[in-house]
């Protein structure tokens, strides 16, 4: 996988995938975009200390998982985090990313490393996710950190090949490459699959506001909201399973 490290408008890194000619995050600000789309428009819809299961489609640089780890640390979220990524970064690449120096919280550097060192599997754990997933707080601190933090299950596979259990997901970070680059990821069939895996009241957030994407999400059964976008983007999409 040929990628190039790029500094974005807020000083944080993104990567340019040369084959797709597409960036992993907004060049106007990688951290700024992720905080706006996935944290403030998604995670913060749930009260502090909530017990949540999050599905991320497009783990990429690990930035969204890292920001979520910060929120778990600061606001007491108890999170089971399922990250799907068919093409993980190499160790050399993720060590170059500057997120730990820009996102400050307790054990930030250790947690970012733990996020990337967590092992990949080919499918969801067959056992209880909380018991079988990789606990970031315990790994980062190397001691019993209790239940606050993230239990992380990383899946090296395509979403199309994964069977998701019904009604287990509270929040979806849909962060695949754009519909122009990966049209197969933005279909009605994909969103129906996610819809069935979500609990009632669950939320899906994505940076895309393309009309065809919103129609596919709506046809899958979601109620659609248009939200203001981060710098460089007029709108983003939030969808709710009623």
C-alpha positions as CSV (number, residue, x, y, z in Angstrom):
1,X,0.0,0.0,0.0
2,X,1.6,3.3,-1.1
3,X,0.8,6.2,1.2
4,X,2.3,9.6,1.8
5,X,2.3,11.5,5.1
6,X,0.6,14.9,4.8
7,X,0.3,17.7,7.3
8,X,-3.3,19.2,7.4
9,X,-4.6,22.6,8.2
10,X,-4.7,22.1,12.0
11,X,-1.2,20.7,12.1
12,X,-2.3,17.1,12.4
13,X,-1.3,14.3,10.0
14,X,-3.3,12.5,7.4
15,X,-2.3,10.0,4.8
16,X,-2.6,10.3,1.0
17,X,-3.4,6.9,-0.6
18,X,-1.6,7.2,-3.9
19,X,-3.5,4.5,-5.7
20,X,-6.9,6.1,-4.9
21,X,-5.5,9.7,-4.9
22,X,-7.5,10.2,-1.7
23,X,-6.7,11.4,1.8
24,X,-7.7,9.5,4.9
25,X,-8.9,12.7,6.6
26,X,-9.7,16.2,5.6
27,X,-6.7,18.3,4.5
28,X,-8.3,21.3,6.3
29,X,-7.7,19.5,9.6
30,X,-7.7,15.8,10.4
31,X,-8.3,16.1,14.1
32,X,-10.8,18.9,13.6
33,X,-12.8,16.8,11.1
34,X,-12.9,13.7,13.3
35,X,-13.8,15.6,16.4
36,X,-16.7,17.4,14.5
37,X,-18.1,14.4,12.6
38,X,-17.6,11.5,14.9
39,X,-17.2,12.8,18.5
40,X,-19.4,15.9,18.7
41,X,-22.0,14.8,16.2
42,X,-22.0,11.1,17.3
43,X,-20.5,10.1,20.6
44,X,-21.6,13.2,22.4
45,X,-25.3,12.4,21.6
46,X,-25.0,9.8,24.4
47,X,-24.7,10.8,28.1
48,X,-21.4,10.5,30.0
49,X,-20.8,7.1,31.6
50,X,-22.9,5.4,28.9
51,X,-22.2,1.8,28.1
52,X,-21.9,1.7,24.3
53,X,-20.9,-0.6,21.4
54,X,-19.4,1.4,18.5
55,X,-18.8,0.1,15.0
56,X,-16.2,1.9,12.9
57,X,-16.1,1.2,9.2
58,X,-12.7,2.3,8.1
59,X,-10.2,2.2,11.0
60,X,-7.5,3.7,8.9
61,X,-5.0,5.8,11.0
62,X,-6.8,4.9,14.3
63,X,-7.6,8.6,14.9
64,X,-11.3,8.1,15.6
65,X,-10.6,5.2,18.0
66,X,-7.9,7.4,19.7
67,X,-10.3,10.3,20.1
68,X,-12.9,7.9,21.5
69,X,-10.3,6.6,24.0
70,X,-9.8,10.2,25.2
71,X,-13.5,10.6,25.7
72,X,-13.7,7.4,27.6
73,X,-10.9,8.6,29.8
74,X,-12.4,12.1,30.4
75,X,-16.1,11.3,30.5
76,X,-16.4,7.7,31.8
77,X,-17.7,6.0,28.7
78,X,-17.6,2.2,28.8
79,X,-17.1,1.2,25.2
80,X,-16.9,-2.0,23.1
81,X,-15.3,-0.8,19.9
82,X,-15.4,-2.9,16.7
83,X,-13.1,-1.6,14.0
84,X,-13.1,-2.9,10.5
85,X,-10.1,-2.3,8.3
86,X,-9.1,-4.7,5.4
87,X,-5.7,-2.9,4.8
88,X,-4.0,-1.9,8.1
89,X,-1.1,0.5,8.3
90,X,2.4,-0.7,8.8
91,X,4.1,-0.1,12.1
92,X,6.5,2.3,10.4
93,X,3.6,4.4,9.2
94,X,1.5,4.6,12.4
95,X,4.6,5.5,14.4
96,X,5.0,8.6,12.3
97,X,1.5,10.0,13.0
98,X,1.6,13.0,15.4
99,X,-1.8,12.5,17.1
100,X,-0.4,11.7,20.6
101,X,1.4,15.0,20.7
102,X,-1.7,16.9,19.8
103,X,-4.4,15.1,21.7
104,X,-3.6,15.3,25.4
105,X,-5.0,13.0,28.1
106,X,-3.7,10.5,30.6
107,X,-1.4,7.9,29.0
108,X,-2.2,9.3,25.5
109,X,1.0,8.0,23.9
110,X,0.6,4.5,25.4
111,X,-3.0,4.3,24.4
112,X,-2.3,5.3,20.8
113,X,0.4,2.6,20.6
114,X,-2.0,0.1,22.2
115,X,-4.7,0.9,19.7
116,X,-2.3,0.0,16.8
117,X,-0.7,-3.0,18.6
118,X,-4.1,-4.6,19.3
119,X,-4.3,-7.8,17.2
120,X,-6.5,-8.2,14.2
121,X,-8.8,-11.1,13.7
122,X,-10.7,-12.1,10.6
123,X,-14.2,-11.9,12.2
124,X,-16.0,-10.8,15.3
125,X,-15.0,-12.7,18.5
126,X,-17.3,-15.7,19.0
127,X,-17.3,-15.0,22.8
128,X,-18.7,-12.0,24.7
129,X,-17.0,-9.0,23.2
130,X,-16.2,-7.4,26.5
131,X,-14.5,-10.5,27.7
132,X,-12.6,-11.4,24.5
133,X,-11.6,-8.0,23.1
134,X,-8.3,-6.1,23.7
135,X,-8.7,-3.8,26.7
136,X,-6.8,-0.6,25.9
137,X,-6.6,0.8,29.4
138,X,-5.1,-2.3,30.9
139,X,-2.6,-2.6,28.0
140,X,-1.6,1.0,28.1
141,X,-1.1,1.1,31.9
142,X,-0.1,-2.5,32.3
143,X,-2.3,-2.8,35.4
144,X,-6.0,-3.3,36.3
145,X,-7.7,-0.1,35.1
146,X,-11.2,-1.3,35.9
147,X,-14.1,-1.2,33.3
148,X,-13.7,2.4,32.1
149,X,-12.1,2.6,28.7
150,X,-12.3,0.7,25.5
151,X,-12.5,-3.0,24.7
152,X,-11.2,-3.0,21.1
153,X,-11.9,-5.7,18.5
154,X,-10.1,-5.0,15.2
155,X,-11.2,-7.0,12.2
156,X,-9.0,-7.3,9.1
157,X,-11.7,-8.0,6.6
158,X,-14.2,-6.3,4.4
159,X,-17.6,-5.4,5.8
160,X,-19.3,-7.3,3.0
161,X,-17.7,-10.5,4.4
162,X,-18.6,-10.0,8.0
163,X,-21.7,-11.2,9.7
164,X,-22.9,-8.7,12.3
165,X,-25.1,-9.8,15.1
166,X,-28.5,-8.1,15.2
167,X,-29.2,-5.2,17.6
168,X,-25.8,-4.8,19.3
169,X,-24.5,-1.5,17.9
170,X,-25.3,1.9,19.5
171,X,-23.1,4.1,17.3
172,X,-21.5,3.8,13.9
173,X,-18.6,5.8,12.6
174,X,-18.9,5.4,8.9
175,X,-15.5,6.5,7.6
176,X,-14.8,4.5,4.5
177,X,-13.1,6.1,1.5
178,X,-15.4,8.3,-0.6
179,X,-18.3,7.0,-2.7
180,X,-16.3,8.0,-5.8
181,X,-13.4,5.7,-4.7
182,X,-15.3,2.9,-3.0
183,X,-18.8,2.9,-4.3
184,X,-19.4,-0.6,-3.1
185,X,-19.2,0.6,0.5
186,X,-22.0,3.2,0.1
187,X,-24.9,1.0,-1.1
188,X,-28.3,0.4,0.3
189,X,-27.4,-3.2,1.0
190,X,-24.5,-2.1,3.2
191,X,-26.6,0.3,5.2
192,X,-29.4,-2.3,5.6
193,X,-26.8,-4.7,7.0
194,X,-25.7,-2.0,9.5
195,X,-29.3,-1.1,10.3
196,X,-30.1,-4.6,11.4
197,X,-27.0,-4.7,13.6
198,X,-28.0,-1.5,15.5
199,X,-30.2,-1.1,18.5
200,X,-33.3,1.2,18.4
201,X,-32.1,4.7,18.9
202,X,-28.7,4.0,17.5
203,X,-26.9,6.7,15.5
204,X,-24.8,6.6,12.4
205,X,-22.5,9.5,11.5
206,X,-20.5,10.0,8.3
207,X,-18.6,12.9,6.6
208,X,-20.4,12.2,3.3
209,X,-23.4,14.4,2.4
210,X,-23.8,13.1,-1.2
211,X,-27.4,12.7,-2.3
212,X,-27.0,9.1,-3.4
213,X,-25.5,8.2,0.0
214,X,-28.4,9.9,1.9
215,X,-30.9,8.1,-0.3
216,X,-29.2,4.7,0.4
217,X,-29.2,5.4,4.1
218,X,-32.8,6.5,4.2
219,X,-34.0,3.6,2.1
220,X,-32.3,1.3,4.6
221,X,-34.7,2.5,7.2
222,X,-32.9,5.4,8.9
223,X,-34.1,8.9,9.7
224,X,-31.7,11.4,8.1
225,X,-30.4,14.6,9.6
226,X,-28.3,17.2,7.8
227,X,-25.7,18.8,10.0
228,X,-23.2,21.6,9.4
229,X,-19.8,20.2,8.3
230,X,-16.3,20.9,9.6
231,X,-14.0,23.4,7.9
232,X,-13.9,22.8,4.1
233,X,-17.2,20.9,4.1
234,X,-20.7,22.4,4.0
235,X,-22.7,19.4,5.4
236,X,-22.3,16.0,7.0
237,X,-24.9,13.3,7.7
238,X,-26.3,11.9,10.9
239,X,-28.8,9.0,10.7
240,X,-30.9,7.5,13.5
241,X,-32.6,4.1,13.8
242,X,-36.0,4.8,15.4
